[in-house]
């Protein structure tokens, strides 16, 4: 009978990770350790299923209920394959039989290629992919853009916006201020500044900024893994962008055509949202984000937290910065 074996030795876990056929930026010991250091209420557990699948889950408490999630604060978690043609039904049955607590796993679309008949359910989010990036010319990539998207990019260039890589702590602090303001507008808790420091120092991440008159008006975080260039996070001064976000994305595409990246992932987005329409302008394939979970999407006090979003949007920035790390668990 297939079972989940808990892996306690981190060296053994790293050796198993090195054998995984696919993994994302988030499925590494360095990132998991970083999260544990920043959130004392969160602790990772690591398992091997049937000698074929790795599964890392973060345990945390919400109210009086313990929960498990893979991975927190990330669009994608999920099992990592050590073999091809895995039995999805058997894995899922064992998952919910073994873990009696509420479990939630948002699957990277590429992981589905390794499982047969995985009974995952479609979430309310989709990832938008630009496939074949490494085999695309700049001219073809430009042609694939929506006409209005090309116009926004040209407008941003004419307005004098410049795209640069974030390299200094001063630039990072300025970008983070914009990010906090964006979190206020969207009425959601903000990630702590330590996240951005981690990305700035990480060779598998890159922060790109849009400047006007040498002032930062927008920025994006890109993550790199397993042939994917992942547009993970964006923030901007809405009144000053004038196509700057379009130019940011186009610059990333233009820079990475004919590269080792096979796919440009524009990240998970709520279906039907204005952001999804923006991303579709870059000629992307809609990839539904599938989930394995044994509880409703709006579980427990998460729904009650959502009722306070309007209040959150009225708070001063310094209050949002202070409270966000304490409230992020309710966003999971």
C-alpha positions as CSV (number, residue, x, y, z in Angstrom):
1,X,0.0,0.0,0.0
2,X,1.3,3.4,-1.0
3,X,2.1,5.7,2.0
4,X,3.6,9.0,2.8
5,X,7.0,8.8,4.4
6,X,8.1,11.9,6.4
7,X,11.6,13.1,5.5
8,X,13.2,14.7,8.5
9,X,16.8,14.9,7.3
10,X,17.3,18.0,5.2
11,X,20.3,16.6,3.4
12,X,18.2,13.6,2.3
13,X,15.4,15.9,1.2
14,X,17.8,18.0,-0.9
15,X,19.1,14.8,-2.5
16,X,15.6,13.9,-3.4
17,X,14.8,17.4,-4.7
18,X,17.8,17.1,-7.0
19,X,16.2,14.1,-8.6
20,X,12.8,15.8,-9.2
21,X,11.7,15.9,-12.9
22,X,10.2,19.3,-12.3
23,X,10.2,22.0,-9.6
24,X,9.5,25.7,-9.3
25,X,11.2,28.6,-7.6
26,X,9.2,27.9,-4.5
27,X,10.1,24.2,-4.1
28,X,13.6,24.7,-2.6
29,X,14.9,24.5,0.9
30,X,16.3,28.0,0.8
31,X,12.8,29.5,0.2
32,X,11.1,27.3,2.7
33,X,13.6,28.2,5.4
34,X,13.3,31.8,4.6
35,X,9.5,31.6,5.1
36,X,9.9,29.8,8.4
37,X,12.3,32.5,9.6
38,X,9.9,35.3,8.7
39,X,6.7,33.6,9.9
40,X,7.1,31.8,13.2
41,X,3.6,30.4,13.0
42,X,4.5,28.4,9.9
43,X,6.4,25.1,9.7
44,X,7.2,23.0,6.7
45,X,6.9,19.2,6.6
46,X,8.3,17.1,3.8
47,X,7.1,13.7,2.5
48,X,7.9,11.0,0.0
49,X,4.9,9.2,-1.5
50,X,5.5,5.7,-2.8
51,X,9.1,6.5,-3.7
52,X,7.7,8.5,-6.7
53,X,6.5,11.9,-5.5
54,X,7.8,14.6,-3.2
55,X,5.4,16.8,-1.3
56,X,6.2,19.7,0.9
57,X,3.5,21.1,3.1
58,X,3.4,24.1,5.4
59,X,1.5,23.6,8.6
60,X,-0.1,26.6,10.3
61,X,-3.1,27.4,12.6
62,X,-6.1,29.5,11.6
63,X,-8.3,30.2,14.5
64,X,-8.3,26.9,16.4
65,X,-8.0,24.8,13.2
66,X,-4.6,23.5,11.9
67,X,-4.2,23.5,8.1
68,X,-1.7,22.4,5.5
69,X,-0.8,24.2,2.3
70,X,1.7,23.7,-0.4
71,X,3.1,26.4,-0.8
72,X,2.1,29.5,1.1
73,X,2.3,33.0,-0.6
74,X,3.0,31.3,-3.9
75,X,0.8,30.7,-6.9
76,X,2.0,27.1,-7.3
77,X,2.7,24.4,-4.8
78,X,2.1,20.7,-5.3
79,X,3.7,17.3,-5.7
80,X,7.1,17.0,-7.4
81,X,7.4,14.0,-9.7
82,X,10.3,11.6,-9.4
83,X,8.9,9.4,-12.2
84,X,6.6,9.6,-15.2
85,X,3.0,8.4,-15.6
86,X,2.0,8.7,-11.9
87,X,-1.3,7.4,-10.7
88,X,-3.2,10.6,-9.8
89,X,-6.2,8.9,-8.3
90,X,-4.1,6.7,-6.0
91,X,-2.0,9.7,-5.0
92,X,-5.1,11.8,-4.2
93,X,-6.8,9.1,-2.2
94,X,-3.7,8.5,-0.1
95,X,-3.3,12.3,0.4
96,X,-6.7,12.8,2.0
97,X,-6.6,9.5,3.8
98,X,-3.2,10.2,5.4
99,X,-3.7,13.9,6.2
100,X,-6.8,14.3,8.2
101,X,-6.4,18.1,8.4
102,X,-7.7,20.6,5.8
103,X,-5.2,20.4,2.9
104,X,-4.9,22.8,-0.1
105,X,-2.5,22.4,-3.1
106,X,-2.5,24.7,-6.1
107,X,-0.9,22.8,-8.9
108,X,1.6,24.2,-11.4
109,X,0.0,23.3,-14.8
110,X,3.3,21.6,-15.9
111,X,2.9,19.1,-13.0
112,X,-0.3,17.7,-14.5
113,X,1.8,16.3,-17.3
114,X,3.3,13.7,-15.0
115,X,0.0,12.4,-13.5
116,X,-2.7,10.2,-15.1
117,X,-6.2,10.9,-14.0
118,X,-5.4,13.4,-11.2
119,X,-8.9,14.4,-9.8
120,X,-8.0,18.0,-9.3
121,X,-10.6,20.8,-9.5
122,X,-10.4,24.0,-11.5
123,X,-9.8,27.0,-9.3
124,X,-11.0,30.5,-9.8
125,X,-7.6,31.5,-11.2
126,X,-5.8,30.9,-14.5
127,X,-2.2,31.3,-15.5
128,X,-1.5,32.9,-18.8
129,X,1.5,31.5,-20.7
130,X,3.4,32.7,-23.7
131,X,4.7,29.4,-25.0
132,X,7.7,28.8,-27.3
133,X,9.5,31.9,-26.0
134,X,12.9,30.4,-26.7
135,X,12.0,29.7,-30.3
136,X,10.4,33.0,-31.1
137,X,11.9,36.0,-32.8
138,X,11.4,39.6,-31.6
139,X,9.4,40.3,-34.7
140,X,7.0,37.4,-34.2
141,X,6.6,38.2,-30.5
142,X,5.7,41.7,-31.4
143,X,3.2,40.5,-34.0
144,X,1.6,38.3,-31.4
145,X,0.7,41.2,-29.2
146,X,-2.8,42.7,-29.3
147,X,-2.9,45.9,-31.3
148,X,-3.9,48.0,-28.3
149,X,-1.0,46.4,-26.3
150,X,1.5,47.5,-29.0
151,X,0.0,51.0,-28.9
152,X,0.5,51.2,-25.1
153,X,4.1,50.0,-25.4
154,X,4.9,52.6,-28.1
155,X,3.2,55.3,-26.1
156,X,5.3,54.5,-23.0
157,X,8.5,54.8,-25.1
158,X,7.3,58.1,-26.5
159,X,6.6,59.4,-23.0
160,X,10.2,58.7,-22.1
161,X,9.8,55.7,-19.7
162,X,13.0,53.7,-19.2
163,X,13.2,50.1,-18.1
164,X,16.1,49.2,-15.8
165,X,17.1,46.3,-13.5
166,X,16.8,47.0,-9.8
167,X,20.4,46.8,-8.4
168,X,20.5,48.9,-5.2
169,X,18.8,49.0,-1.8
170,X,17.7,52.6,-2.4
171,X,15.8,51.6,-5.5
172,X,14.3,48.6,-3.7
173,X,13.0,50.8,-0.9
174,X,11.4,53.2,-3.4
175,X,9.8,50.3,-5.2
176,X,8.5,48.8,-2.0
177,X,6.8,52.0,-1.1
178,X,4.9,51.8,-4.4
179,X,4.1,48.1,-3.6
180,X,2.6,49.0,-0.2
181,X,0.4,51.7,-1.9
182,X,-0.7,49.1,-4.4
183,X,-1.6,46.7,-1.6
184,X,-3.8,49.4,-0.1
185,X,-5.5,50.0,-3.4
186,X,-6.3,46.3,-3.9
187,X,-7.2,46.0,-0.2
188,X,-4.9,43.0,0.5
189,X,-2.1,42.4,3.1
190,X,1.4,43.2,1.7
191,X,4.4,40.9,1.7
192,X,7.2,42.1,4.1
193,X,10.2,44.0,2.8
194,X,12.3,40.9,3.5
195,X,10.7,39.2,0.5
196,X,12.0,41.8,-1.8
197,X,15.4,41.7,-0.3
198,X,15.5,38.0,-0.9
199,X,14.5,38.4,-4.5
200,X,17.1,41.2,-5.0
201,X,19.8,38.9,-3.7
202,X,18.6,35.7,-5.5
203,X,20.2,34.8,-8.8
204,X,16.9,33.0,-9.8
205,X,14.9,36.2,-9.4
206,X,15.0,39.7,-11.0
207,X,13.3,42.9,-10.2
208,X,12.7,45.2,-13.2
209,X,11.7,48.9,-12.7
210,X,10.1,51.5,-15.0
211,X,11.4,55.0,-14.5
212,X,10.2,58.4,-15.7
213,X,12.5,61.4,-15.2
214,X,14.7,59.1,-13.1
215,X,11.8,58.3,-10.7
216,X,10.4,54.8,-10.2
217,X,6.8,54.5,-11.2
218,X,6.4,50.8,-11.6
219,X,8.2,47.5,-11.0
220,X,7.9,43.8,-11.5
221,X,9.4,40.7,-9.9
222,X,10.3,37.8,-12.3
223,X,11.3,34.3,-11.1
224,X,13.3,31.8,-13.1
225,X,13.0,28.1,-13.0
226,X,12.9,24.9,-15.2
227,X,12.6,26.8,-18.5
228,X,10.0,29.2,-17.1
229,X,10.2,33.0,-16.8
230,X,7.5,33.8,-14.2
231,X,6.0,37.2,-13.9
232,X,5.2,36.9,-10.2
233,X,4.4,40.4,-8.8
234,X,3.8,43.9,-10.1
235,X,3.2,47.3,-8.4
236,X,2.8,50.7,-10.0
237,X,1.7,54.3,-9.5
238,X,-1.6,54.0,-11.3
239,X,-1.8,57.7,-12.2
240,X,1.7,57.8,-13.7
241,X,2.1,54.6,-15.6
242,X,0.8,55.4,-19.2
243,X,1.8,52.0,-20.5
244,X,4.8,51.5,-18.2
245,X,3.5,48.1,-17.1
246,X,3.0,47.1,-20.8
247,X,6.6,48.2,-21.5
248,X,7.9,46.3,-18.5
249,X,6.4,43.0,-19.8
250,X,7.4,43.6,-23.4
251,X,11.0,44.3,-22.3
252,X,11.1,41.0,-20.4
253,X,9.8,39.2,-23.5
254,X,12.1,41.0,-25.9
255,X,15.1,40.3,-23.7
256,X,14.3,36.6,-23.5
257,X,13.3,35.5,-27.0
258,X,15.7,32.9,-28.4
259,X,16.8,32.1,-24.8
260,X,16.7,29.0,-22.6
261,X,13.2,29.9,-21.4
262,X,10.6,27.9,-23.1
263,X,7.6,29.6,-21.4
264,X,6.8,33.1,-20.2
265,X,4.3,32.7,-17.4
266,X,2.3,35.8,-16.7
267,X,1.1,34.4,-13.4
268,X,-2.1,33.4,-11.7
269,X,-5.0,35.7,-12.2
270,X,-8.7,35.7,-11.2
271,X,-10.7,34.7,-14.2
272,X,-12.6,37.5,-15.9
273,X,-10.7,40.2,-14.0
274,X,-9.3,43.4,-15.6
275,X,-5.8,42.0,-15.0
276,X,-6.6,38.9,-17.0
277,X,-7.6,41.0,-19.9
278,X,-4.4,42.9,-19.7
279,X,-2.3,39.7,-19.7
280,X,-4.2,38.3,-22.6
281,X,-3.0,41.2,-24.7
282,X,0.4,39.5,-24.8
283,X,-0.8,36.5,-26.9
284,X,-1.0,34.0,-24.1
285,X,-2.5,30.5,-23.6
286,X,-5.0,30.3,-20.8
287,X,-3.9,27.6,-18.3
288,X,-6.4,26.9,-15.5
289,X,-4.8,26.5,-12.1
290,X,-6.0,23.2,-10.7
291,X,-6.4,22.4,-7.0
292,X,-6.4,19.5,-4.7
293,X,-8.3,20.4,-1.6
294,X,-10.7,18.8,0.9
295,X,-12.4,22.0,2.1
296,X,-14.3,24.8,0.4
297,X,-12.4,27.7,-1.2
298,X,-13.7,30.2,1.4
299,X,-12.9,28.2,4.5
300,X,-13.3,29.3,8.1
301,X,-12.4,32.8,9.0
302,X,-10.9,33.6,5.6
303,X,-14.4,34.6,4.6
304,X,-14.8,36.8,7.6
305,X,-11.4,38.4,6.9
306,X,-12.6,39.3,3.3
307,X,-15.4,41.4,4.9
308,X,-12.8,43.7,6.3
309,X,-11.1,44.5,3.0
310,X,-12.9,47.8,2.6
311,X,-11.7,48.9,6.0
312,X,-8.2,47.8,5.0
313,X,-8.2,50.1,2.0
314,X,-8.8,53.1,4.3
315,X,-5.8,52.5,6.5
316,X,-2.6,54.6,6.4
317,X,0.4,53.0,4.6
318,X,2.4,52.6,7.8
319,X,-0.4,50.7,9.5
320,X,-0.7,48.4,6.5
321,X,3.1,47.7,6.6
322,X,2.9,46.9,10.3
323,X,-0.2,44.7,10.3
324,X,0.4,42.8,7.0
325,X,2.8,40.1,8.4
326,X,0.3,39.4,11.1
327,X,-2.6,39.0,8.7
328,X,-1.1,37.2,5.8
329,X,-2.0,33.8,7.1
330,X,-5.7,34.7,6.5
331,X,-4.9,35.2,2.8
332,X,-3.8,31.6,2.4
